[in-house]
Amino acid sequence: MKEKVKLVQPDYENCIANLPNSILKKWGIPPMGKTLPLADACLQKEYKNVVVLLLDGMGKSVLETALDEKGPFRTHLAGTYSSVFLSTTVAATTSAMSGLQPCEHSWLGWDCYYPQVDKNVTVFLNTVQGTKEPAAAYNVARAVAPYEDIVEKIRKAGGKAYWCTPFFEPYPKSIEEICARIGELSREPGQKYIYGYWNEPDETMHRNGCGSRAVKETLQNIEAAVYALAQQLEDTLVLVTADHGHIDTEYAVLQEYPKICECLIRLPSLEPRVLNFFIKEGKKELFKEEFQKEFGGEFLLMPVEEAIEKKLFGTGKPHKHFRSMLGDYLAIATGTLSIYFKEERWLTMHGSLTEEEMRIPLIAFDT
């Protein structure tokens, strides 16, 4: 018998979308929503620098599995809190940068359907889902659902704020280079906010499994680099967190279920752990019957309207294009199965509501 997994609801009063609102409040800027109590407690003092370093995929469960309980990350754990839904990089890092919930910013998953171009688009790459073909001559996600992140907000208010990620100059290529850049910025005069991001341990977990030696070594290296940085800094609060966690998974391939595929207008999008389905007219009952027969023990099939009513994507005011991106049904993983429809397969995945995917840490170094 497969081991049962525990499901948790996203807590939009204690989630990654609340963290940037605590930063905005600290800078005297109106927040986009509720603040994060854990972060508010850490921010009571005045600091020259506040650093938020987001480590992709470093959920509570992998932190406990990979790192020594007496090591710096676990001994400086301020508490744990919730990712958003979907518990995935596109949705959660957008919330971490904007202070908006997924229903508000509408960056929902790795692949999203945009009716404006009538295509499933791989959001961060701006390509047609499953191909290297450009989705449009412009960035579809930024054109359809633009948002302002809090670095920009702080700058507009006259403060100093910086990104330190592989996607902005000077394009750091390792955790050591990211830490070095954070150190340089922190030593500059004036109060400032620094947002850092590194794409590990996410990539290593996808390829090797949550409990692998490779993941432990990757996280131990990150922990050592970040702790060395914290020891060098003065008058700085370093908050280390994650966007989501991971769970070891098996997989199925959607195209091997032709009766389900025959009901679909297009391939689903979002993530292998949470898929959205647009159903052909007159095929809803057949779709429900076939999906329940094949995947009912591993996925919860939910009408999209029910998911919205349950506030899975957030409690805020939905973006004007949010509903049109979702289709008719969501399939939400309740076990350890992922559903793919392309060549790529991963040993671990994220996106759904299991505790492993949803619970994330907040680690605080007060220098």
N, C-alpha and C positions, 0 to 999 in steps of 0.2 A: 504494500500500500504506500502511495506517495505521501510524504510528509506534508501536513497541512501548513499553509502560510497564513499569517495574520494580516487582515486588511485594516487600514486606517483611513479615515476621512481627512482631506486637507483642512488644516486649521488656519483660516484666513485672518485670525487675530494673532497668530504666532507662526508666521511663515516667512519664507525668503523675500516675499514682496514687502514685508513690514520693515526689514532691515534698512534699506535705503531711506525710508521715511524717518527713521531715528536719526540718520545722518543729516537729513534736511532740517529737522527740528533743531538739532544741535547748532546748525549754522544760521538759525533764525529765519529759515525759508519755509513757507507753508508746505507741509507734507502732502503727498498725493493720496494718502490713506492713513490707516492706523499704524502706529510705531510698534517696534518689537520690544516687549518688556525686558528680555535678556540683554539686548543691546543698550536700552535706556539705562539700565543699572550700571553697565560698563562705562557709559559716557557721562556720568555725573561730574567727574573732574574735568578740568580744563587741560587740554593737550596742545602742544605745538603741531603735532601731526596725528591724524587718524587714518589708519590703513585698513582696508578690507581686502583680504586675499582669498579669492574663491578657487578652491581646488576641485576640478570637475570630477564628479562621481564619488567623492570621499564621504559616503554616508556613514551613519553611526555604526552599522554592523561591521563594515570593513575596517573602520577605525579600531574597533575592539578586537577584531580578528588579527590584524596585521601588526599592531603596535603594542609595545610593552605598556602595561598599565601604570608603570612608574616613570615612563618617558614624558617628555615635555608636552606633547599634544594632549595626552589623557590627564595629566596632572593639572593642566591649565584649562580644562573643559569647564566652561561657564554653564553649559546646559545643552539640551537638544531641543529641536523644534521641527517644523514641518516644511517640506518642499511644497510646491504648488501642483496642480493637476493640469496638464500631464507632468509627471515627475521626470522631466527630460531637459536637456541643455537649452534648446531653443526657448521653451516657455519659461524655465526657471532663471536663466541668466538674464533674459529680458526683464523679468520681474526684479532681479537683483540690481539691475542698472537703472530701472525707471521708477520703481515704487508702485507699479501697476500690477493688478492681477491678470491672469491670462484672458479672461473674458473682456478686460478693458484694453489690453494691448493687442490681442488677437494674433500673437506669434505663438502658435499652439503646439507644433511638433516639428520633427526633422523634415517631414514632407507635409505641405499644406495645399488644399485645393483653393484656388483663387478664381472665382467666377469671372473676374474682369479679363482674364486671359483664357479661361476655360481649360486650365491645366493644373495638374498636380506638380507643385514646384518644390524642389529641395531648397529650403529657405535660405540657409547661410551661403550656399553655392550659387543660387539664382539659376539653377539648371532644371530642365524638365526631369521629373522623377525617373530614376533608373537610367538616365543617360547623361552625357556630357554636353548636350545641346542647350544653348542659352534659352532661358524661359521667355525672355523679351530683351529688347534693346536697352532696357532700363532695369533697375533693381525692383522687382515686383513687390516684395514684402515692404520695402521702405516707401514705395509709392502708394500702396494700398493702406498700410497701417503704420505711418510714421509716428515716432515718439521721441521725446526729449529725455536724455538720461541725466542723472543727478550731477555728473561732472559738468555738463553744460549749464545746468541750473545754477550751480555754485559760481561758475565763472560769470554768468550773466548778472548775478547779484553782487559781483565785485570781489569774490573770493578766489582763492587759488585751489585748483583741483586738477588731477592728472589721471590718465589711464596708464597702466603698465601691463600690457598684454602682448601676445605674439602678433596682434593685428594692427598695432600702432607703432610709429617710430619710437625708439630705435629697433623695433621688432625683435625682442629677446627670444632666444631659441632654447632656453633651458630654465629650470627653476633657479639655478645659480645666477643666471643673467637677470632674471626677474628680480631676485632679491638684491642684486647689486644695483639695479636701477632704482628700486624703492629706497635703498640706502642713500643714493645720490640725491634724490628728490627730497628726502627727509632732512638732509643737512642744509638745504637751501633756506634762506631766511623766510620768515612769515609762517602763519598758520595755514595748513593745507589738508586736503582730503586726497587720498591716493587709492584708486581701485585697481587691484591686481587680479589677474586670471591666469591659470595654468591648466592645460588640457589633460593632466594626469591627476589621479591614477586611472581615469576613465578608459583611455586607450589600452592600457596594459590589462585591465580587467576584461574588457571586451574580448581580447585575444587569448587570454590565459586562464580566466576563471577567478572568482573572488578570493579563494583561499590559496592561490598559487604562490610559489616562492618568488616569482617575478613581481607580483603585486606587493608582497612584503618588502622586497628590496627597494622597489620604487617609492613606496610610502616612507620607508626608513630614511631614504636619501632626501626626500622632501622635508621630512621632519627635522633632519639635521641642518639643512640649509636655512629653513625658516627660523629655527631656534638660534642659530648663529647670527642671523640678521637681528633678531629681537635683542640679543645680548649687546649688539653694537649700538643700538639706537638709544636716544635720550628723549625724554618728554614726549613719548609716542605711545599710542594705543594701537596694537596690532590685533585685529579680529580675523581669525581664520575660519572659514566655513566651506560649505559645498552647495551645489545646486540640487543634487539628488543622490541617491544610493544606487546599488546594483543588486541583482539577484541572478544566481546561476540558472540557466534555462535550457530546455529542449526546444525543438522547433518543428513546425509543420509548414508545408508549402501550399499556398492557396490554390495555385493552378492544378494541383492534384485533386481538387474537389470541383469538378466541372458543373455539377448541379448548382452549387453556390455561385460560381462565376457567371453562369448564364443569367442570373438574376440582377447582375450589377450593370449600372450605367458606365462606370469607370472603375479602375482599381482603387482600393481604399488608400487613404493617406494617413498622416499622423505618425504612428510608431508601431513596431511589431507587437508591442504589449497593449496598445490601445489603438484600435482601427476604427475609422468611420466608413460607413457604407451608404452610397447613393443607389437606391433600388428602382428598377424599371417599373413602370406602371403595371399594376395587376400582378406583380410578383412578390409582394411583401409576405404573404402567408407562406408561400413556398420557400422563400428565403429563410424566414424564421424557423420553419420546420427543419430544413436541411442544416442550418447552422447549429441549432440545438442538438440535433442528432450527432453531428460530428464533433462539436466543441463545447457542448453545454456543461461538461464537467470541469472545463478549464477557463471558460470565459463567461462573463455576465453580459448578455445581450440586452441593451437598454435603448429605448427610443431616445433620440437626442433631446426632445422636449423634457423628458424625465430627468436627464442629466443636468439640464439647465435649471429645472425646478429644484433639484437637490443642491444647487450651487456648487457643483463639482469644479467648475472653472472659475469660481469666485463669487463674491457677494456684491461687487461693484456694478456700475452701469456698463452694460455690454457695449463694445465697439460696434459701430454701425454696420460693419461687414462680418461680424463674428458669426451670426447664425447661418449666413449663406455659405460658410466654409465647411459646415459640419455634415450635411446630408440628412439621412433618415435614422440611422442606428449607430450606436457606439458598441463595440465589443471590447470589454475591459477584462484583462487577465486577472483571474482569481487564484490561479495555480502557478506553475513554473513553465508554462508553454508560451512561446512566441510564434506568431504567424508571419512568414515572409512571402514575398512574391517576386524576389529577384535573387541574383546569385549570392549576394553577401550574406554571411551567417556569422553570428557571434556566440561565444560561450556564455556570456552574461548579457543582461539587457536591463532596461529601466523604462519608466513611463507610467506604470500602473500604480495601484494603491496598496501594495504590500508594505509591511513595515520596513523591510530591507530597502525598498525603493524610496520611501517617503521620509524617513527620519534622518535628519542631518544635524551635525554638531555646530556649536559656536564655541570657539577656542579663543581665549583672551590673554594676550601678553601685555601687561602694563609696565612699560619701561621706565 
